[in-house]
Amino acid sequence: MHATMSAEEDLADVGRVLGGEVEAFEGIVRRWQGPLVNMAWRYCRDRGRAEEMAQEAFLRAWRGLAGWRRESSFSTWLFALAANVFRSELKRFPAVDVPLEDVAEPAGAATQHDGLAKKQSDEAVRRAVLALPMRYREPVVLYYFHEMDVAAASRTMGLPEGTMKARLARGRELLRRRFPHLSESGAWRPSPDLRGEKEALQ
Amino acid sequence: MNIDTDHEKKLDAIERIVAAEEELIPSSGFLATVMERVRDEAAAPPPIPFPWMRALPGLVLVAGVIGWTGFELAHTSLSAVREVSFTQLNLAAAGRALEPAGWVALALAASLLSWLFSRRLAGRSGLL
């Protein structure tokens, strides 16, 4: 998704904005609104708030555009800036203040055949990510946002890859402990027709 | 069942759920709202920079006064404490030592200087 974004277009638009052409910023917003809103959504799981946070991130990007030194790609700079904005926003008003141990565990196998129940159970797991301690939450959020690319996630967080991997492992371990029956029930085990999807995820 | 295999399967299930997130599409007004805010910001006059050069003498003066006050206070307190211990807790004498009339004069002088300096700054910038 992100790889297809045109780096040349970003570079050209940034040049035009810095040259005083305010309207050129529209191209940047048009290209990156989807990724930024989705990233914000993963931080807070509140659609309205995600859009507000993404707007704030774009405004900060506008103000700080001259600060992009072109050492990294525009997308790396933008994601790192957005992560800072989202982190600060969530420090002021946390999205979830439920401890991980209080997050409801998905129901058993019998109810998971029901599509709605499955959806609710999946949502419970995703919400549990937000209940992780901040130190582990952000690596998990960014890792999956960047389609399981540790390098991209660590660039966004400004952390060494080793630290990122360690925090990611700890975050996943906490989730595994919270949902010990997730695979024991058998309902969510990868079936043969999902092997391709599983490989793609890895 | 092997514990490692079991863990792997749990990891798979959790990863599949967290990774399989539906893509959100920004609302139709999102782009327009962002651009409106950007245009507002671009049209706003640039913030007035703080006049550091003009304020520098005042800041140095204030820092000096604070430093000197601190030093004098510590000095006076130490001598007062010594005096207390030597004169068998003569509190009245210690109180007198802590409140020299000179401090009042110093405070008045600092206030006067501060007032004059702010009038000068305001006069230069056309506020007076």
Interface residues (C-beta under 8 A of the other chain):
Chain A: V22 E23 F25 E26 V29 R30 Q33 G34 V37 N38 W41 R42 R47 A50 E51 A54 Q55 F58 L59 W62 R63 D122 V125 R126 V129 V140 Y144 E147 M148 R172 L175 R176 F179 P180 L182 S183 E184 W188 R189 P190 L194 E197 K198 L201
Chain B: D6 H7 K9 K10 L11 D12 A13 I14 E15 R16 I17 V18 A19 A20 E21 E23 L24 I25 P26 S27 F30 L31 T33 V34 M35 R37 V38 R39 E41 A42
